[in-house]
Amino acid sequence: MNYSSTNGDTQVGSLREALFQTFSSTGGLLMPETINPLPKDFLANLHTFSFQEICLKVCMNLFGDEIPKQDVEKIIQKAFDFEIPLVEIYEKEVYSLELFHGKTLSFKDVGMSFMAELITYFLEKDKLENKTKKNNEVTILVATTGDTGSATASAFFKKEGIKVCILYPKNKLSLLQEKQLNTWGENITALEIDGTFEDCQRLVKEAITDKELNEKLQITTSNSYNIARLLPQCLYYFWAIAQLKGERRTAIFSVPSGNFGNLTAGIIAKKMGLRISRFIAATNINDVVPQYLLNGSFEPRPAVRTISSSMDTGNPVNFRRLLTLYNHSYTRFSADIAGYRLTDRRTKNTLKDLYEGYNYLADPHSTVAYAALKNYLTPESEVGIFFATAHPAKYYEVVKQTIFDVELEMPPFLEETLRKEKQIVSLSSKIDDLKEFLWGH
Ligand SMILES: *Cc1c(COP(=O)(O)O)cnc(C)c1O
C-alpha cells in the first residue's frame, strides 16, 4: 500500500514510513493512495463475524501485505482489550456506540492503542533483524488539552524504547484534566508550556519536521496528523453495523467532531463498501465545517472555549484529508455529510433531556452528536447511530453542573489520577527551548 500526500507532492511506500514521517516535504498529510472495496459477501454478513475477525479483514484490506496476517492479528488482540458496545436509546431508532471503555475513558484510546502496538511491532522487528536505528528509540510528541494526551500516555506507558512528551498549555485546563496528563512518570514527561494550545501544536509540528532533531532521533507525533492513529478508527464503523444484526435500513452516523479524524475514518469505511447512508458533522460553536457545508467556503478562525472542550478547534487538521477523499468536490462532500452546530446552553438542555427522558447519561461531546442526530434522522428509512466519545465522568464538572442530583461514580482511572502527585517540566513556547530539552532527554 502506498501513501500519498494531500498536497500531491511526496509519495511514501509503506505504513511504517507514513507512521514516522507524518508530513510530506511540503507539509501535506499522508493518506492511503487507494482504498479498495471489501468483498460483498463479507459486507452483507458482517453480523456473523466476531469483532476480531472484522478488524483483521478490514486491516488486511487497508494495510496490504506490509505486515503478515498473524502479526496483524496479534496487534489487534493487544490493542483492543475493551468493549465497544452499541446501546439502544430508543427502540430500533437511535443507538449510541460507546467508544469510551478504554483505559482513559475517551474514544482516543481506540486509535492510540493500535498506533502504540504498531510502533512496538516495528521496533521489535528492527531488533530481530538487527536493523536498529537511533538506539532503537522513538520519541513521541503530542499537543493536547486533555483526551489525546491521556490516551497517548496510557497507550505508551512503560513501553520499551519509547519516550512520550505531552505538551499542554499552562493554566488553561481543569485540575482533573491536568492530572490525567502530569501524574504518569516513567517514560512519560509532562511539558507545561507557557503559551496557548495553538503554541503547543506549533511546537510539535516544528519539532517533528526539524532537520537536526530528525538526524538524531526517531521522532513522531500521536496528534491527528498521524495516519496510523486514524486508520484503526474505521474499524468501529464496521463493528457498529455488525451489532445491528442484519438490520435492513441503512445507517446514518452522527460524529462529534473537532479535528475530524473520526469522521474521516468513517468516509474511508464507506469507501470500503460499508453501507452508510450519510454522516453528520456535529460540532459545538466552533463550526467551520458546518459553515463550509452551508456555503462552500472554508474559513478557519481562532477556537472559542466551550464545555465540549475536546472539539474546540478553529482549523480542523483533517479537513484537507476530507477534501482529498471527495476530490475537492463540494457537491460530493455535501451530498454525503450534513453539518450541525450546538451551543453550550442547548448542549446542557439536551444532556438533561436525554438523562431524564431516556435514562441515558452522556458526556457533553456525545450529547452534541445526539442532538444533531435527532435533528436529521428519518426513522422510516434509516437507523441512527451517534458516537459516545467520552465517559460522562471524564467531564465530571460539566455533567454535575447540568444535573445536580446525578449519581456519577468516578471510574478507578480518574480516582487514582486525582490521588497522584504531579511531575512536570516547565518550558517557554520557543522551539529552541523544546529542542534543548529533547537533546538532553
Ligand atoms: C477528540 C475528541 C473529539 C473530536 O474528535 P476528532 O476526531 O478530533 O473530530 C470528540 N469527542 C471527544 C471526547 C474527544 O476527545
The ligand as an SDF file (V2000), in Angstrom:
LIG
                    3D

 15 15  0  0  0  0  0  0  0  0999 V2000
  -11.0080   14.3630   20.3390 C   0  0  0  0  0  0  0  0  0  0  0  0
  -12.4260   14.2710   20.7350 C   0  0  0  0  0  0  0  0  0  0  0  0
  -13.4650   14.5300   19.8130 C   0  0  0  0  0  0  0  0  0  0  0  0
  -13.1860   15.0190   18.4190 C   0  0  0  0  0  0  0  0  0  0  0  0
  -12.6550   14.0220   17.5760 O   0  0  0  0  0  0  0  0  0  0  0  0
  -11.9630   14.4060   16.1880 P   0  0  0  0  0  0  0  0  0  0  0  0
  -11.5340   13.1110   15.6140 O   0  0  0  0  0  0  0  0  0  0  0  0
  -10.8250   15.3160   16.5030 O   0  0  0  0  0  0  0  0  0  0  0  0
  -13.0020   15.0790   15.3610 O   0  0  0  0  0  0  0  0  0  0  0  0
  -14.7720   14.3390   20.2280 C   0  0  0  0  0  0  0  0  0  0  0  0
  -15.0540   13.9420   21.4910 N   0  0  0  0  0  0  0  0  0  0  0  0
  -14.0980   13.6890   22.3920 C   0  0  0  0  0  0  0  0  0  0  0  0
  -14.4930   13.2700   23.7500 C   0  0  0  0  0  0  0  0  0  0  0  0
  -12.7500   13.8330   22.0500 C   0  0  0  0  0  0  0  0  0  0  0  0
  -11.8030   13.5950   22.9580 O   0  0  0  0  0  0  0  0  0  0  0  0
  1  2  1  0
  2  3  1  0
  2 14  2  0
  3  4  1  0
  3 10  2  0
  4  5  1  0
  5  6  1  0
  6  7  2  0
  6  8  1  0
  6  9  1  0
 10 11  1  0
 11 12  2  0
 12 13  1  0
 12 14  1  0
 14 15  1  0
M  END
$$$$
